[in-house]
C-alpha cells in the first residue's frame, strides 16, 4: 500500500495572491472581497504578492526542501464554475521548494515540491442550483505534494500531526482546516480522493478507501484509475470521474507573470517541533510523547521548556500541566517563573490564580490562623453572623480586615469567611 498527499494550506497574508483585495476580512458577506483579477475578467492582470513568496520559502525551508533560486508560474487549464478564467495559476517545475522531507519515527516522508497557487472560488450547492462566492478566489495557497511514502494509517496520522505543527511554527493558522487530495494505491492503478477537509475526515477517508480496494482485489476485480470524493456523513468515498492525466491539464507558462528570484528572501532557522521535542526529552530524561503534547502547538511552552535546567525540568512540566488542568492559557513566562517558585501543587484553582496574580501564597497553617481570626470576631460579636447574611457591606468589612492583617486577596478572604460561616462550630 502506498499513500501520497497533496495538502493545501492557506497562507497568512493580508491580501490575496495576485490582487490587493483582503484575503480574510468580511468573508461572511458573499462576493464582497472581489475585483477584476479574482473575478477573472478579460484583460485583468495579476501582480504577485511578494509576502506570499516569502512565507512559502519559509515553509519549504522548514520541510527540508531545496529553495529554487528562480521560481515561476504556469496555467493549469481546466473548466469548472469556480474558475472563471478557465485555468488556475499554479506552479510545477518552477515550484518554490523541491525535494524535501518530513521525519516521523525515524522515517523520511519525502516532499516532492511545495508550490504556490491561487484558491478557486467557493461553490455553494443548493437543491436544484448552485451559487458562487468569489471571496475565496485568489487566496494564496501552498500545495505540499508528498511522494507515495506513507504505508499505514498510523503513519498518515503522525505525518499530518507533524506537518500541522511545522506549519503552526511558520505562522500558519492551523484552525483553518487543511484541504487534502488523498492518493491511495494497493495495485498498479492509483485512486485519488479529492478535497478532503480536516484531518479526521482524511483518516476516515483513507480507512474506507483501503478497505474498498482490498475488497475489490480479494474478489479478483480491477481497481480503476479514478477520482473520488469523500462523503463525511456516510463515511464513504464516491466515484466522480476518471482520473485526469497531467497532459490533459495543458500546462503552459503564465505569460502575465515573470521569473522571480528567491536569493534575497531571508530564511531563519526553522523550528522542527518533532526534533525539538526529542532533544528536550533526551536532555532531561523525560517522555518524548509528553513533551510533544505540550509543545507541538504551543510556542510559549516550547520556549519555556527549552530554557529549563535539568533539576527544575520535572517541576516545570508539572506546572505547565497544572495550568492546563485549570484551563489557564494566557499565562506569561513571568507568570510561569513566579509559580514555579511556589508550592503550586498544593493550591486549588482560586489560590493558584491568586499567587499567579502576585499575591502571597497562603499555606494551610496560615489558612487555619485566618479562619480562627474570623471565628474569634464572630464570638466577640454574636450578632455579626446574622448581619453578614443580611448585609453584603458587612462581608466587605470583614474582607477588608483580613486583607489588611494578612495581605490576602479579596477573593481568598471572602472564600475563607464563607468556609467559617458554613462550619458547624459557628452555626
TAMO-V263791 format. One record per backbone hydrogen bond with DSSP energy under -0.5 kcal/mol. NH is the residue of the N-H (numbers start at 1). CO is the residue of the C=O. If there is no record, write none. Layout:
nh={NH/NH}
co={CO/CO}
//
This chain:
nh={2/3/4/6/7/8/9/9/11/13/16/17/23/29/30/32/34/39/40/41/44/47/49/50/52/53/54/55/56/57/58/59/60/61/62/63/64/65/66/68/68/71/72/74/75/76/76/77/77/78/78/80/83/86/88/90/90/95/96/97/98/99/100/101/102/104/107/109/109/110/111/112/112/113/114/115/117/118/119/121/122/123/124/124/125/126/126/131/133/134/136/138/139/141/142/143/144/144/145/145/146/146/147/149/150/156/157/158/159/160/161/162/163/164/165/166/167/168/169/170/170/171/172/174/176/177/179/180/180/181/182/182/183/183/184/184/185/187/191/192/193/194/194/196/197/198/198/202/203/204/205/206/207/208/209/210/211/212/213/214/215/216/217/218/219/220/221/224/226/226/227/228/229/230/231/231/232/235/236/238/240/241/243/248/249/249/250/251/252/254/255/257/260/262/263/265/266/268/272/273/276/277/278/279/280/281/282/283/284/285/285/286/291/292/293/294/295/296/298/302/303/304/305/306/307/307/308/308/312/313/313/314/316/317/318/319/320/321/322/323/324/325/326/327/328/329/336/337/338/339/340/341/342/344/346/347/352/353/354/355/356/357/358/359/360/363/367/368/369/370/371/372/373/374/375/376/377/378/379/380/381/384/385/387/388/389/390/391/394/395/396/397/398/399/400/401/402/403/404/405/406/407/413/414/415/416/417/418/419/420/421/422/423/423/426/427}
co={185/150/183/181/144/179/7/142/140/11/21/138/14/26/28/29/32/35/37/36/41/18/17/48/49/49/50/51/52/53/54/55/56/57/58/59/61/60/98/66/96/260/94/90/252/74/88/75/249/76/86/78/80/83/76/74/88/92/114/114/66/112/111/63/109/107/104/102/107/108/100/110/145/145/97/143/141/89/139/82/133/121/122/131/123/124/129/124/122/132/133/119/136/117/9/115/7/142/113/143/5/144/110/147/3/152/153/154/155/156/157/158/159/160/161/162/163/164/165/166/167/168/167/172/173/175/8/178/196/6/180/193/4/181/182/191/2/189/184/226/182/192/228/180/195/178/196/198/199/200/201/202/203/204/205/206/207/208/209/210/211/212/213/214/215/217/216/222/190/224/241/192/238/194/229/236/230/231/231/229/227/227/225/245/245/246/247/246/75/73/253/254/71/69/69/262/264/266/270/271/272/273/274/275/276/277/278/279/280/281/282/281/287/288/289/290/291/292/295/298/299/300/301/302/303/304/304/305/309/309/310/310/312/313/314/315/316/317/318/319/320/321/322/324/323/327/332/333/334/335/336/337/339/342/343/344/348/349/350/351/352/353/355/354/407/361/363/364/365/366/367/368/369/370/371/372/373/374/375/376/377/381/382/383/384/385/386/387/391/391/392/393/394/395/396/397/398/399/400/401/402/403/409/410/411/412/413/414/415/416/417/418/419/420/423/423}
//
